Amino acid sequence: MSLFISQAHAAAEGAPEQGGFSFIFMMVIFAAIFYFMIYRPQARRSKEHKGLMDNLGKGDEVLTQGGLIGRIVKISDENDYVQIELNENNVIVLKKDFISAALPKGTIKSI
């Protein structure tokens, strides 16, 4: 029988147990990676966007997330909607959150 099947030998000891310190250290490293690569940049972008929304005023030229460029005609403070004039004939109503950037004055005329 041992001619075709090799003998199996049990290991005398398993792998040495590592202490809880290495696990805690690994979890701290993962938490630091999560904080610096995911949470912190997203929080900074959110803070910048909130500052942009607070500083918008009538007459500002803006870029929407859909790629439309226009001038703010009216801001409704009670429900966070703005009216944006794309040209003399077209005025759209848009939620403030969908404005991605405030453009320098004269951008619309230069296009």
N, CA, C and O atoms as a GROMACS GRO file, in nm:
protein
  444
    1MET      N    1   0.081  -0.118   0.000
    1MET     CA    2   0.000   0.000   0.000
    1MET      C    3   0.086   0.125   0.000
    1MET      O    4   0.052   0.221  -0.068
    2SER      N    5   0.194   0.127   0.071
    2SER     CA    6   0.280   0.244   0.075
    2SER      C    7   0.360   0.259  -0.053
    2SER      O    8   0.434   0.356  -0.068
    3LEU      N    9   0.346   0.167  -0.142
    3LEU     CA   10   0.418   0.175  -0.269
    3LEU      C   11   0.359   0.287  -0.356
    3LEU      O   12   0.434   0.358  -0.422
    4PHE      N   13   0.226   0.303  -0.358
    4PHE     CA   14   0.162   0.404  -0.441
    4PHE      C   15   0.123   0.531  -0.366
    4PHE      O   16   0.109   0.636  -0.427
    5ILE      N   17   0.105   0.523  -0.238
    5ILE     CA   18   0.061   0.637  -0.158
    5ILE      C   19   0.173   0.672  -0.061
    5ILE      O   20   0.221   0.588   0.014
    6SER      N   21   0.212   0.800  -0.066
    6SER     CA   22   0.319   0.840   0.025
    6SER      C   23   0.261   0.862   0.164
    6SER      O   24   0.142   0.891   0.180
    7GLN      N   25   0.344   0.847   0.262
    7GLN     CA   26   0.300   0.864   0.400
    7GLN      C   27   0.279   1.012   0.430
    7GLN      O   28   0.361   1.096   0.391
    8ALA      N   29   0.172   1.044   0.497
    8ALA     CA   30   0.144   1.182   0.538
    8ALA      C   31   0.192   1.199   0.680
    8ALA      O   32   0.160   1.120   0.768
    9HIS      N   33   0.268   1.302   0.700
    9HIS     CA   34   0.320   1.330   0.833
    9HIS      C   35   0.259   1.459   0.883
    9HIS      O   36   0.258   1.560   0.813
   10ALA      N   37   0.209   1.455   0.999
   10ALA     CA   38   0.151   1.575   1.060
   10ALA      C   39   0.262   1.668   1.104
   10ALA      O   40   0.367   1.623   1.150
   11ALA      N   41   0.238   1.795   1.091
   11ALA     CA   42   0.337   1.893   1.135
   11ALA      C   43   0.340   1.895   1.286
   11ALA      O   44   0.237   1.880   1.352
   12ALA      N   45   0.456   1.912   1.339
   12ALA     CA   46   0.470   1.911   1.484
   12ALA      C   47   0.403   2.032   1.546
   12ALA      O   48   0.334   2.020   1.647
   13GLU      N   49   0.423   2.150   1.488
   13GLU     CA   50   0.362   2.272   1.541
   13GLU      C   51   0.309   2.354   1.424
   13GLU      O   52   0.362   2.347   1.313
   14GLY      N   53   0.205   2.431   1.451
   14GLY     CA   54   0.150   2.520   1.350
   14GLY      C   55   0.234   2.647   1.340
   14GLY      O   56   0.340   2.658   1.402
   15ALA      N   57   0.186   2.740   1.262
   15ALA     CA   58   0.257   2.866   1.249
   15ALA      C   59   0.252   2.940   1.383
   15ALA      O   60   0.151   2.935   1.453
   16PRO      N   61   0.359   3.007   1.416
   16PRO     CA   62   0.358   3.080   1.545
   16PRO      C   63   0.251   3.187   1.544
   16PRO      O   64   0.231   3.258   1.445
   17GLU      N   65   0.183   3.199   1.655
   17GLU     CA   66   0.075   3.297   1.668
   17GLU      C   67   0.135   3.436   1.679
   17GLU      O   68   0.232   3.459   1.752
   18GLN      N   69   0.074   3.530   1.604
   18GLN     CA   70   0.118   3.667   1.615
   18GLN      C   71   0.031   3.737   1.717
   18GLN      O   72  -0.087   3.703   1.733
   19GLY      N   73   0.088   3.831   1.784
   19GLY     CA   74   0.014   3.899   1.890
   19GLY      C   75  -0.091   3.992   1.834
   19GLY      O   76  -0.095   4.017   1.713
   20GLY      N   77  -0.176   4.044   1.918
   20GLY     CA   78  -0.281   4.136   1.878
   20GLY      C   79  -0.227   4.270   1.836
   20GLY      O   80  -0.298   4.347   1.771
   21PHE      N   81  -0.104   4.300   1.870
   21PHE     CA   82  -0.043   4.428   1.836
   21PHE      C   83  -0.032   4.444   1.685
   21PHE      O   84  -0.057   4.554   1.634
   22SER      N   85   0.004   4.339   1.612
   22SER     CA   86   0.018   4.350   1.467
   22SER      C   87  -0.117   4.373   1.401
   22SER      O   88  -0.125   4.446   1.302
   23PHE      N   89  -0.223   4.312   1.453
   23PHE     CA   90  -0.356   4.334   1.399
   23PHE      C   91  -0.402   4.477   1.422
   23PHE      O   92  -0.456   4.540   1.331
   24ILE      N   93  -0.380   4.529   1.539
   24ILE     CA   94  -0.417   4.667   1.570
   24ILE      C   95  -0.337   4.764   1.484
   24ILE      O   96  -0.392   4.863   1.435
   25PHE      N   97  -0.209   4.737   1.465
   25PHE     CA   98  -0.124   4.820   1.381
   25PHE      C   99  -0.174   4.821   1.237
   25PHE      O  100  -0.178   4.926   1.173
   26MET      N  101  -0.213   4.706   1.186
   26MET     CA  102  -0.264   4.694   1.050
   26MET      C  103  -0.396   4.773   1.036
   26MET      O  104  -0.418   4.839   0.934
   27MET      N  105  -0.483   4.766   1.136
   27MET     CA  106  -0.609   4.839   1.130
   27MET      C  107  -0.587   4.990   1.135
   27MET      O  108  -0.659   5.065   1.069
   28VAL      N  109  -0.488   5.036   1.211
   28VAL     CA  110  -0.455   5.177   1.217
   28VAL      C  111  -0.403   5.224   1.081
   28VAL      O  112  -0.437   5.333   1.036
   29ILE      N  113  -0.321   5.144   1.017
   29ILE     CA  114  -0.269   5.178   0.884
   29ILE      C  115  -0.384   5.188   0.783
   29ILE      O  116  -0.387   5.283   0.705
   30PHE      N  117  -0.477   5.094   0.784
   30PHE     CA  118  -0.592   5.098   0.693
   30PHE      C  119  -0.680   5.221   0.720
   30PHE      O  120  -0.728   5.284   0.626
   31ALA      N  121  -0.699   5.255   0.846
   31ALA     CA  122  -0.778   5.373   0.881
   31ALA      C  123  -0.710   5.499   0.830
   31ALA      O  124  -0.777   5.590   0.779
   32ALA      N  125  -0.578   5.507   0.842
   32ALA     CA  126  -0.504   5.624   0.794
   32ALA      C  127  -0.513   5.635   0.642
   32ALA      O  128  -0.531   5.744   0.589
   33ILE      N  129  -0.501   5.524   0.572
   33ILE     CA  130  -0.514   5.524   0.426
   33ILE      C  131  -0.654   5.571   0.386
   33ILE      O  132  -0.669   5.654   0.297
   34PHE      N  133  -0.755   5.518   0.452
   34PHE     CA  134  -0.893   5.557   0.423
   34PHE      C  135  -0.912   5.706   0.446
   34PHE      O  136  -0.973   5.774   0.363
   35TYR      N  137  -0.861   5.758   0.556
   35TYR     CA  138  -0.879   5.900   0.588
   35TYR      C  139  -0.810   5.989   0.486
   35TYR      O  140  -0.872   6.082   0.434
   36PHE      N  141  -0.683   5.963   0.456
   36PHE     CA  142  -0.606   6.052   0.370
   36PHE      C  143  -0.637   6.037   0.222
   36PHE      O  144  -0.619   6.133   0.146
   37MET      N  145  -0.683   5.921   0.179
   37MET     CA  146  -0.707   5.902   0.036
   37MET      C  147  -0.854   5.913  -0.004
   37MET      O  148  -0.884   5.936  -0.122
   38ILE      N  149  -0.947   5.897   0.090
   38ILE     CA  150  -1.088   5.898   0.053
   38ILE      C  151  -1.163   6.010   0.125
   38ILE      O  152  -1.220   6.097   0.059
   39TYR      N  153  -1.164   6.009   0.256
   39TYR     CA  154  -1.249   6.101   0.331
   39TYR      C  155  -1.203   6.246   0.321
   39TYR      O  156  -1.284   6.335   0.292
   40ARG      N  157  -1.076   6.272   0.343
   40ARG     CA  158  -1.026   6.409   0.348
   40ARG      C  159  -1.042   6.483   0.215
   40ARG      O  160  -1.090   6.597   0.216
   41PRO      N  161  -1.003   6.425   0.100
   41PRO     CA  162  -1.024   6.497  -0.027
   41PRO      C  163  -1.172   6.522  -0.057
   41PRO      O  164  -1.208   6.628  -0.109
   42GLN      N  165  -1.258   6.426  -0.025
   42GLN     CA  166  -1.400   6.444  -0.050
   42GLN      C  167  -1.458   6.554   0.039
   42GLN      O  168  -1.541   6.632  -0.007
   43ALA      N  169  -1.417   6.560   0.164
   43ALA     CA  170  -1.464   6.664   0.255
   43ALA      C  171  -1.418   6.801   0.208
   43ALA      O  172  -1.492   6.899   0.219
   44ARG      N  173  -1.296   6.810   0.157
   44ARG     CA  174  -1.244   6.938   0.107
   44ARG      C  175  -1.322   6.984  -0.016
   44ARG      O  176  -1.356   7.102  -0.026
   45ARG      N  177  -1.352   6.891  -0.110
   45ARG     CA  178  -1.431   6.928  -0.227
   45ARG      C  179  -1.572   6.972  -0.187
   45ARG      O  180  -1.626   7.068  -0.243
   46SER      N  181  -1.630   6.903  -0.091
   46SER     CA  182  -1.763   6.938  -0.043
   46SER      C  183  -1.764   7.077   0.020
   46SER      O  184  -1.857   7.154  -0.001
   47LYS      N  185  -1.661   7.108   0.097
   47LYS     CA  186  -1.651   7.239   0.162
   47LYS      C  187  -1.633   7.350   0.057
   47LYS      O  188  -1.693   7.457   0.071
   48GLU      N  189  -1.552   7.326  -0.045
   48GLU     CA  190  -1.532   7.424  -0.151
   48GLU      C  191  -1.662   7.448  -0.228
   48GLU      O  192  -1.694   7.562  -0.262
   49HIS      N  193  -1.737   7.341  -0.256
   49HIS     CA  194  -1.862   7.354  -0.330
   49HIS      C  195  -1.966   7.430  -0.247
   49HIS      O  196  -2.041   7.512  -0.301
   50LYS      N  197  -1.970   7.405  -0.117
   50LYS     CA  198  -2.062   7.478  -0.030
   50LYS      C  199  -2.027   7.626  -0.027
   50LYS      O  200  -2.116   7.711  -0.028
   51GLY      N  201  -1.899   7.657  -0.023
   51GLY     CA  202  -1.855   7.797  -0.028
   51GLY      C  203  -1.894   7.863  -0.160
   51GLY      O  204  -1.934   7.980  -0.161
   52LEU      N  205  -1.884   7.789  -0.269
   52LEU     CA  206  -1.926   7.841  -0.399
   52LEU      C  207  -2.075   7.871  -0.399
   52LEU      O  208  -2.118   7.976  -0.449
   53MET      N  209  -2.155   7.781  -0.344
   53MET     CA  210  -2.301   7.800  -0.341
   53MET      C  211  -2.339   7.921  -0.256
   53MET      O  212  -2.433   7.993  -0.289
   54ASP      N  213  -2.267   7.944  -0.147
   54ASP     CA  214  -2.296   8.058  -0.059
   54ASP      C  215  -2.259   8.192  -0.123
   54ASP      O  216  -2.320   8.294  -0.091
   55ASN      N  217  -2.159   8.192  -0.212
   55ASN     CA  218  -2.111   8.317  -0.270
   55ASN      C  219  -2.175   8.352  -0.404
   55ASN      O  220  -2.138   8.453  -0.464
   56LEU      N  221  -2.269   8.272  -0.451
   56LEU     CA  222  -2.334   8.302  -0.579
   56LEU      C  223  -2.426   8.423  -0.564
   56LEU      O  224  -2.492   8.441  -0.461
   57GLY      N  225  -2.428   8.504  -0.667
   57GLY     CA  226  -2.514   8.622  -0.666
   57GLY      C  227  -2.570   8.649  -0.804
   57GLY      O  228  -2.528   8.589  -0.903
   58LYS      N  229  -2.666   8.740  -0.809
   58LYS     CA  230  -2.728   8.775  -0.935
   58LYS      C  231  -2.623   8.837  -1.028
   58LYS      O  232  -2.545   8.923  -0.986
   59GLY      N  233  -2.622   8.793  -1.152
   59GLY     CA  234  -2.527   8.844  -1.250
   59GLY      C  235  -2.401   8.760  -1.264
   59GLY      O  236  -2.322   8.784  -1.355
   60ASP      N  237  -2.378   8.663  -1.176
   60ASP     CA  238  -2.261   8.577  -1.186
   60ASP      C  239  -2.276   8.482  -1.305
   60ASP      O  240  -2.385   8.433  -1.333
   61GLU      N  241  -2.167   8.458  -1.373
   61GLU     CA  242  -2.166   8.362  -1.483
   61GLU      C  243  -2.121   8.228  -1.428
   61GLU      O  244  -2.021   8.219  -1.357
   62VAL      N  245  -2.198   8.123  -1.461
   62VAL     CA  246  -2.175   7.992  -1.401
   62VAL      C  247  -2.171   7.883  -1.508
   62VAL      O  248  -2.221   7.900  -1.619
   63LEU      N  249  -2.111   7.772  -1.470
   63LEU     CA  250  -2.107   7.651  -1.550
   63LEU      C  251  -2.182   7.544  -1.474
   63LEU      O  252  -2.155   7.519  -1.357
   64THR      N  253  -2.279   7.479  -1.541
   64THR     CA  254  -2.356   7.374  -1.475
   64THR      C  255  -2.289   7.240  -1.496
   64THR      O  256  -2.199   7.227  -1.579
   65GLN      N  257  -2.334   7.141  -1.422
   65GLN     CA  258  -2.278   7.006  -1.437
   65GLN      C  259  -2.313   6.946  -1.572
   65GLN      O  260  -2.245   6.854  -1.618
   66GLY      N  261  -2.418   6.995  -1.636
   66GLY     CA  262  -2.456   6.948  -1.769
   66GLY      C  263  -2.377   7.015  -1.880
   66GLY      O  264  -2.392   6.978  -1.996
   67GLY      N  265  -2.293   7.113  -1.846
   67GLY     CA  266  -2.210   7.180  -1.945
   67GLY      C  267  -2.270   7.308  -1.999
   67GLY      O  268  -2.216   7.366  -2.093
   68LEU      N  269  -2.379   7.354  -1.942
   68LEU     CA  270  -2.440   7.479  -1.987
   68LEU      C  271  -2.371   7.597  -1.919
   68LEU      O  272  -2.338   7.593  -1.800
   69ILE      N  273  -2.351   7.703  -1.996
   69ILE     CA  274  -2.292   7.826  -1.943
   69ILE      C  275  -2.397   7.934  -1.950
   69ILE      O  276  -2.460   7.954  -2.054
   70GLY      N  277  -2.417   8.004  -1.839
   70GLY     CA  278  -2.517   8.110  -1.837
   70GLY      C  279  -2.494   8.208  -1.725
   70GLY      O  280  -2.399   8.197  -1.647
   71ARG      N  281  -2.584   8.307  -1.719
   71ARG     CA  282  -2.576   8.413  -1.619
   71ARG      C  283  -2.694   8.397  -1.525
   71ARG      O  284  -2.806   8.373  -1.569
   72ILE      N  285  -2.670   8.412  -1.395
   72ILE     CA  286  -2.776   8.399  -1.296
   72ILE      C  287  -2.865   8.523  -1.302
   72ILE      O  288  -2.817   8.636  -1.294
   73VAL      N  289  -2.997   8.499  -1.318
   73VAL     CA  290  -3.094   8.607  -1.326
   73VAL      C  291  -3.164   8.625  -1.192
   73VAL      O  292  -3.187   8.738  -1.148
   74LYS      N  293  -3.199   8.515  -1.128
   74LYS     CA  294  -3.275   8.521  -1.003
   74LYS      C  295  -3.233   8.405  -0.914
   74LYS      O  296  -3.213   8.294  -0.962
   75ILE      N  297  -3.220   8.432  -0.784
   75ILE     CA  298  -3.188   8.328  -0.686
   75ILE      C  299  -3.304   8.320  -0.587
   75ILE      O  300  -3.343   8.420  -0.528
   76SER      N  301  -3.357   8.201  -0.570
   76SER     CA  302  -3.464   8.178  -0.473
   76SER      C  303  -3.402   8.117  -0.349
   76SER      O  304  -3.355   8.003  -0.352
   77ASP      N  305  -3.402   8.191  -0.239
   77ASP     CA  306  -3.338   8.144  -0.116
   77ASP      C  307  -3.419   8.038  -0.043
   77ASP      O  308  -3.363   7.954   0.027
   78GLU      N  309  -3.550   8.041  -0.059
   78GLU     CA  310  -3.633   7.949   0.018
   78GLU      C  311  -3.625   7.805  -0.030
   78GLU      O  312  -3.641   7.713   0.050
   79ASN      N  313  -3.601   7.781  -0.159
   79ASN     CA  314  -3.596   7.643  -0.206
   79ASN      C  315  -3.471   7.610  -0.287
   79ASN      O  316  -3.468   7.507  -0.354
   80ASP      N  317  -3.370   7.693  -0.284
   80ASP     CA  318  -3.239   7.667  -0.346
   80ASP      C  319  -3.244   7.646  -0.497
   80ASP      O  320  -3.171   7.563  -0.550
   81TYR      N  321  -3.329   7.719  -0.565
   81TYR     CA  322  -3.333   7.716  -0.710
   81TYR      C  323  -3.284   7.849  -0.765
   81TYR      O  324  -3.300   7.953  -0.701
   82VAL      N  325  -3.223   7.844  -0.883
   82VAL     CA  326  -3.177   7.965  -0.950
   82VAL      C  327  -3.232   7.966  -1.092
   82VAL      O  328  -3.257   7.862  -1.152
   83GLN      N  329  -3.250   8.086  -1.145
   83GLN     CA  330  -3.285   8.101  -1.286
   83GLN      C  331  -3.159   8.145  -1.358
   83GLN      O  332  -3.094   8.242  -1.319
   84ILE      N  333  -3.125   8.072  -1.463
   84ILE     CA  334  -3.004   8.099  -1.539
   84ILE      C  335  -3.044   8.136  -1.681
   84ILE      O  336  -3.119   8.065  -1.748
   85GLU      N  337  -2.992   8.250  -1.726
   85GLU     CA  338  -3.018   8.296  -1.862
   85GLU      C  339  -2.906   8.245  -1.952
   85GLU      O  340  -2.789   8.283  -1.936
   86LEU      N  341  -2.941   8.158  -2.047
   86LEU     CA  342  -2.843   8.105  -2.140
   86LEU      C  343  -2.813   8.204  -2.252
   86LEU      O  344  -2.698   8.223  -2.291
   87ASN      N  345  -2.918   8.268  -2.302
   87ASN     CA  346  -2.907   8.380  -2.396
   87ASN      C  347  -3.030   8.467  -2.375
   87ASN      O  348  -3.102   8.449  -2.277
   88GLU      N  349  -3.055   8.561  -2.464
   88GLU     CA  350  -3.166   8.654  -2.444
   88GLU      C  351  -3.302   8.584  -2.444
   88GLU      O  352  -3.396   8.632  -2.381
   89ASN      N  353  -3.313   8.471  -2.513
   89ASN     CA  354  -3.442   8.404  -2.530
   89ASN      C  355  -3.463   8.286  -2.436
   89ASN      O  356  -3.577   8.244  -2.416
   90ASN      N  357  -3.358   8.232  -2.378
   90ASN     CA  358  -3.370   8.109  -2.299
   90ASN      C  359  -3.330   8.131  -2.154
   90ASN      O  360  -3.218   8.172  -2.124
   91VAL      N  361  -3.426   8.103  -2.066
   91VAL     CA  362  -3.401   8.108  -1.922
   91VAL      C  363  -3.442   7.973  -1.866
   91VAL      O  364  -3.552   7.926  -1.892
   92ILE      N  365  -3.353   7.910  -1.789
   92ILE     CA  366  -3.384   7.781  -1.729
   92ILE      C  367  -3.383   7.794  -1.577
   92ILE      O  368  -3.318   7.882  -1.522
   93VAL      N  369  -3.455   7.704  -1.512
   93VAL     CA  370  -3.456   7.697  -1.366
   93VAL      C  371  -3.375   7.574  -1.328
   93VAL      O  372  -3.396   7.465  -1.382
   94LEU      N  373  -3.284   7.592  -1.234
   94LEU     CA  374  -3.191   7.485  -1.199
   94LEU      C  375  -3.169   7.485  -1.049
   94LEU      O  376  -3.170   7.591  -0.986
   95LYS      N  377  -3.150   7.368  -0.991
   95LYS     CA  378  -3.118   7.359  -0.849
   95LYS      C  379  -2.974   7.407  -0.829
   95LYS      O  380  -2.887   7.379  -0.911
   96LYS      N  381  -2.951   7.479  -0.721
   96LYS     CA  382  -2.819   7.537  -0.693
   96LYS      C  383  -2.709   7.431  -0.690
   96LYS      O  384  -2.596   7.458  -0.730
   97ASP      N  385  -2.742   7.312  -0.642
   97ASP     CA  386  -2.640   7.208  -0.627
   97ASP      C  387  -2.580   7.164  -0.759
   97ASP      O  388  -2.471   7.106  -0.761
   98PHE      N  389  -2.648   7.191  -0.871
   98PHE     CA  390  -2.600   7.146  -1.001
   98PHE      C  391  -2.511   7.249  -1.070
   98PHE      O  392  -2.476   7.232  -1.186
   99ILE      N  393  -2.474   7.353  -1.000
   99ILE     CA  394  -2.377   7.449  -1.052
   99ILE      C  395  -2.239   7.400  -1.010
   99ILE      O  396  -2.213   7.379  -0.892
  100SER      N  397  -2.152   7.381  -1.109
  100SER     CA  398  -2.022   7.323  -1.077
  100SER      C  399  -1.912   7.427  -1.062
  100SER      O  400  -1.814   7.403  -0.991
  101ALA      N  401  -1.925   7.544  -1.126
  101ALA     CA  402  -1.819   7.643  -1.115
  101ALA      C  403  -1.873   7.783  -1.144
  101ALA      O  404  -1.968   7.799  -1.221
  102ALA      N  405  -1.812   7.880  -1.083
  102ALA     CA  406  -1.839   8.020  -1.115
  102ALA      C  407  -1.731   8.065  -1.211
  102ALA      O  408  -1.612   8.046  -1.186
  103LEU      N  409  -1.772   8.126  -1.322
  103LEU     CA  410  -1.677   8.166  -1.425
  103LEU      C  411  -1.643   8.315  -1.410
  103LEU      O  412  -1.720   8.391  -1.352
  104PRO      N  413  -1.527   8.356  -1.463
  104PRO     CA  414  -1.492   8.499  -1.459
  104PRO      C  415  -1.588   8.581  -1.545
  104PRO      O  416  -1.646   8.531  -1.641
  105LYS      N  417  -1.604   8.707  -1.509
  105LYS     CA  418  -1.692   8.796  -1.584
  105LYS      C  419  -1.644   8.808  -1.728
  105LYS      O  420  -1.523   8.817  -1.753
  106GLY      N  421  -1.737   8.808  -1.821
  106GLY     CA  422  -1.704   8.822  -1.963
  106GLY      C  423  -1.680   8.691  -2.035
  106GLY      O  424  -1.647   8.691  -2.154
  107THR      N  425  -1.696   8.580  -1.967
  107THR     CA  426  -1.673   8.450  -2.030
  107THR      C  427  -1.775   8.424  -2.140
  107THR      O  428  -1.741   8.372  -2.247
  108ILE      N  429  -1.899   8.459  -2.115
  108ILE     CA  430  -2.005   8.432  -2.213
  108ILE      C  431  -1.982   8.512  -2.340
  108ILE      O  432  -2.003   8.461  -2.450
  109LYS      N  433  -1.940   8.637  -2.327
  109LYS     CA  434  -1.917   8.721  -2.445
  109LYS      C  435  -1.796   8.675  -2.525
  109LYS      O  436  -1.789   8.697  -2.646
  110SER      N  437  -1.701   8.612  -2.459
  110SER     CA  438  -1.580   8.568  -2.530
  110SER      C  439  -1.600   8.437  -2.605
  110SER      O  440  -1.514   8.397  -2.685
  111ILE      N  441  -1.710   8.370  -2.581
  111ILE     CA  442  -1.734   8.242  -2.649
  111ILE      C  443  -1.797   8.265  -2.784
  111ILE      O  444  -1.825   8.169  -2.857
   0.00000   0.00000   0.00000
